[in-house]
């Protein structure tokens, strides 16, 4: 029997008191339940791990992402200058 799409699974987790209190404050600030805030925090952490691993793999493959991004930015600025100067 499979789970229905969108269903959640209840789990028991243990955190230090100060961690829970901070999380509760952030959840309240963001207008979220503690559970929703913790879910979002865990998802964001997982995505950071994936993106960091991807960036490290690209770096090992010899790609220079920072140089490429700066070159793209310079090229976009040149295109903007050429378009808006002509107008």
PyMOL commands that set and color helices and strands:
alter all, ss='L'
color gray80, all
select helices_A, chain A and resi 17-29+34-60+65-86
alter helices_A, ss='H'
color red, helices_A
deselect
rebuild
show_as cartoon
